[in-house]
């Protein structure tokens, strides 16, 4: 492994630890503390973006640029969703939730573009079709059936949640499908990242729609899975 890879991953992990310390302490005490934690979260997001930038500097393919774009939209989504926490139970909360979902959704479109450019002919109708079918069934099952079983209240965000769940599950299925069809060990890191991303948002669903927005255990699990996901995805740039 290159020195750039080790250094940037180390920095990203340190910034994440600092953010979590602030998120679980000062952010829960006041709106000002929430804003401080939001900036710390932005710094942590810049940490995983720096991994992708280092990978590009070391000569990654042009497809890696779209991974970087996806990570940048993730940073924007981080900032917007943290404002949702700051304005919890206020009129602005719904705007920030919608904005965060939209930003992450665009980020996944960037990731999809990167995968298609990298995979070429392997990103064919068969892999896409199977991934769409899996995503459609699992998204409906997760939001509609799972929501009832877990007593989640999606309310006016039911359609938003369905679309976002579809995108997340599709990207997980698609990246795994490409790993299998290409027999590529390089793609395993990206696929692991997408699965971790999906798991982090399943935990986040419990917080946002299950009436547990300030649960510290769920918060810790969610952010740990999320930053592990983004670090995996960003690290994939070094193998493109």
C-alpha positions as CSV (number, residue, x, y, z in Angstrom):
1,X,0.0,0.0,0.0
2,X,1.2,3.5,-0.8
3,X,2.1,6.1,1.8
4,X,-0.6,8.4,0.5
5,X,-3.3,5.7,1.0
6,X,-2.2,4.9,4.6
7,X,-1.9,8.6,5.5
8,X,-5.3,9.7,4.1
9,X,-7.1,6.7,5.6
10,X,-5.5,7.4,9.0
11,X,-6.5,11.1,8.9
12,X,-10.1,10.1,7.9
13,X,-10.4,7.8,10.8
14,X,-9.0,10.4,13.3
15,X,-11.4,13.0,12.0
16,X,-14.3,10.6,12.4
17,X,-13.4,9.9,16.0
18,X,-13.3,13.6,16.8
19,X,-16.6,14.1,15.1
20,X,-18.3,11.3,17.1
21,X,-16.9,12.7,20.3
22,X,-18.6,16.0,19.6
23,X,-21.7,14.5,18.2
24,X,-22.4,12.5,21.3
25,X,-21.6,15.3,23.7
26,X,-22.0,19.0,22.8
27,X,-24.4,18.4,19.9
28,X,-27.0,17.0,22.3
29,X,-27.0,20.1,24.5
30,X,-27.8,23.0,22.3
31,X,-28.4,24.2,18.8
32,X,-25.0,25.9,18.9
33,X,-23.4,22.6,19.8
34,X,-25.3,20.9,17.0
35,X,-23.8,23.4,14.5
36,X,-20.3,22.7,15.9
37,X,-20.8,19.0,15.4
38,X,-22.0,19.7,11.9
39,X,-18.7,21.4,11.0
40,X,-16.8,18.5,12.6
41,X,-18.9,16.1,10.5
42,X,-17.9,18.2,7.4
43,X,-14.3,17.8,8.4
44,X,-14.7,14.1,8.7
45,X,-16.3,13.9,5.3
46,X,-13.4,15.9,3.9
47,X,-11.3,13.1,5.3
48,X,-12.7,10.4,3.1
49,X,-12.7,12.8,0.1
50,X,-9.0,13.3,0.7
51,X,-8.6,9.5,0.2
52,X,-10.1,9.7,-3.3
53,X,-8.1,12.8,-4.2
54,X,-4.9,11.0,-3.2
55,X,-5.9,8.0,-5.3
56,X,-6.5,10.3,-8.3
57,X,-3.2,12.0,-7.8
58,X,-1.5,8.5,-7.9
59,X,-3.0,7.9,-11.4
60,X,-6.5,6.4,-11.1
61,X,-8.7,6.1,-14.2
62,X,-11.1,8.8,-15.3
63,X,-14.0,6.8,-13.9
64,X,-12.6,7.6,-10.4
65,X,-13.6,11.2,-10.9
66,X,-17.2,10.2,-10.6
67,X,-16.4,8.4,-7.3
68,X,-15.0,11.7,-6.1
69,X,-18.1,13.6,-7.3
70,X,-20.3,11.0,-5.4
71,X,-18.3,11.6,-2.2
72,X,-18.7,15.3,-2.5
73,X,-22.4,14.9,-2.8
74,X,-22.1,12.8,0.3
75,X,-20.4,15.6,2.1
76,X,-23.3,17.9,1.1
77,X,-25.8,15.4,2.3
78,X,-23.9,15.1,5.6
79,X,-24.2,18.8,6.2
80,X,-27.9,19.0,5.3
81,X,-28.9,16.0,7.4
82,X,-27.0,17.3,10.4
83,X,-29.1,20.5,10.1
84,X,-32.1,18.2,10.3
85,X,-30.9,17.2,13.7
86,X,-30.3,20.8,14.7
87,X,-33.9,21.8,13.7
88,X,-35.5,18.6,15.1
89,X,-39.3,18.9,15.3
90,X,-39.3,22.3,13.7
91,X,-40.7,23.3,10.2
92,X,-37.3,23.2,8.6
93,X,-36.7,19.6,9.6
94,X,-38.6,18.1,6.6
95,X,-36.8,20.4,4.1
96,X,-33.4,19.2,5.4
97,X,-34.4,15.6,5.3
98,X,-35.6,15.8,1.7
99,X,-32.4,17.8,0.7
100,X,-30.2,15.2,2.4
101,X,-31.9,12.3,0.6
102,X,-31.6,14.1,-2.7
103,X,-27.9,14.8,-2.3
104,X,-27.1,11.3,-1.4
105,X,-29.3,10.0,-4.3
106,X,-27.3,12.1,-6.7
107,X,-24.1,10.8,-5.1
108,X,-25.2,7.3,-5.9
109,X,-25.8,8.2,-9.5
110,X,-22.2,9.4,-9.6
111,X,-21.1,6.0,-8.1
112,X,-23.2,4.2,-10.7
113,X,-21.5,6.2,-13.5
114,X,-18.1,5.3,-12.2
115,X,-19.0,1.6,-12.0
116,X,-20.4,1.5,-15.6
117,X,-17.3,3.2,-16.9
118,X,-15.0,0.9,-15.0
119,X,-16.9,-2.3,-15.9
120,X,-17.6,-1.5,-19.6
121,X,-19.5,-4.4,-21.3
122,X,-19.9,-6.3,-18.0
123,X,-22.4,-3.6,-16.9
124,X,-24.9,-5.3,-19.2
125,X,-28.7,-5.6,-19.3
126,X,-28.7,-8.9,-17.4
127,X,-26.8,-7.5,-14.4
128,X,-28.8,-4.3,-14.4
129,X,-32.1,-6.1,-14.8
130,X,-31.5,-8.5,-11.9
131,X,-30.3,-5.6,-9.7
132,X,-33.4,-3.6,-10.5
133,X,-35.7,-6.6,-9.6
134,X,-33.9,-7.2,-6.3
135,X,-34.0,-3.5,-5.5
136,X,-37.7,-3.1,-6.3
137,X,-38.8,-6.1,-4.2
138,X,-36.5,-5.4,-1.2
139,X,-37.3,-1.6,-1.2
140,X,-41.0,-2.3,-1.1
141,X,-40.6,-5.0,1.5
142,X,-38.3,-2.8,3.7
143,X,-40.4,0.4,3.6
144,X,-43.9,-1.0,3.4
145,X,-43.8,-4.4,5.2
146,X,-40.7,-3.7,7.4
147,X,-42.2,-0.3,8.4
148,X,-45.3,-1.9,9.7
149,X,-43.5,-4.6,11.6
150,X,-41.0,-2.2,13.2
151,X,-43.7,0.4,13.7
152,X,-42.0,3.0,11.6
153,X,-43.9,6.2,10.7
154,X,-42.7,7.4,7.3
155,X,-45.7,9.7,6.9
156,X,-45.3,12.2,4.0
157,X,-41.8,10.7,3.4
158,X,-43.0,7.3,2.3
159,X,-42.4,8.0,-1.4
160,X,-39.0,9.6,-0.7
161,X,-38.0,6.6,1.4
162,X,-39.1,4.1,-1.2
163,X,-37.1,5.8,-3.9
164,X,-34.0,6.2,-1.7
165,X,-34.2,2.6,-0.5
166,X,-34.5,1.5,-4.2
167,X,-31.3,3.4,-5.1
168,X,-29.3,2.0,-2.1
169,X,-30.4,-1.6,-2.6
170,X,-29.8,-1.4,-6.4
171,X,-26.3,0.0,-5.9
172,X,-25.5,-2.8,-3.5
173,X,-26.9,-5.5,-5.7
174,X,-25.3,-4.0,-8.9
175,X,-21.8,-3.8,-7.3
176,X,-22.1,-7.3,-6.0
177,X,-23.3,-8.5,-9.4
178,X,-20.3,-6.9,-11.1
179,X,-18.0,-8.5,-8.7
180,X,-19.4,-11.9,-9.7
181,X,-19.6,-11.3,-13.4
182,X,-16.2,-9.7,-13.7
183,X,-14.6,-12.0,-11.1
184,X,-12.9,-8.8,-9.8
185,X,-11.3,-8.6,-6.4
186,X,-10.9,-4.9,-7.0
187,X,-14.6,-4.3,-6.9
188,X,-15.0,-6.1,-3.6
189,X,-14.0,-3.0,-1.6
190,X,-16.6,-0.9,-3.4
191,X,-19.3,-3.6,-2.9
192,X,-18.5,-3.9,0.8
193,X,-18.8,-0.1,1.0
194,X,-22.2,-0.1,-0.6
195,X,-23.5,-2.8,1.7
196,X,-22.2,-0.9,4.8
197,X,-23.9,2.2,3.4
198,X,-27.2,0.3,3.1
199,X,-26.9,-1.0,6.7
200,X,-26.1,2.5,8.0
201,X,-29.3,3.9,6.5
202,X,-31.3,1.0,7.9
203,X,-30.2,2.1,11.3
204,X,-30.8,5.7,10.4
205,X,-34.4,4.8,9.5
206,X,-34.9,3.6,13.1
207,X,-33.8,7.0,14.3
208,X,-35.7,9.2,11.9
209,X,-38.9,7.3,11.6
210,X,-38.9,5.1,14.7
211,X,-39.0,7.9,17.2
212,X,-35.4,7.5,18.3
213,X,-33.7,10.6,16.9
214,X,-31.3,11.1,19.8
215,X,-30.5,7.5,20.7
216,X,-26.8,7.5,21.2
217,X,-26.3,3.8,20.5
218,X,-28.1,4.0,17.2
219,X,-26.2,7.2,16.4
220,X,-22.9,5.6,17.0
221,X,-23.7,2.5,15.0
222,X,-25.1,4.5,12.2
223,X,-22.1,6.8,11.8
224,X,-19.6,4.0,12.3
225,X,-21.2,2.0,9.4
226,X,-21.5,5.1,7.3
227,X,-17.9,6.4,7.6
228,X,-16.6,2.8,7.2
229,X,-18.7,2.7,4.0
230,X,-17.4,6.0,2.6
231,X,-13.8,5.1,3.4
232,X,-14.2,1.8,1.6
233,X,-15.7,3.5,-1.4
234,X,-13.0,6.2,-1.5
235,X,-10.2,3.6,-1.0
236,X,-11.5,1.8,-4.1
237,X,-10.1,4.8,-6.2
238,X,-6.6,3.4,-5.5
239,X,-7.5,0.2,-7.4
240,X,-9.2,1.8,-10.4
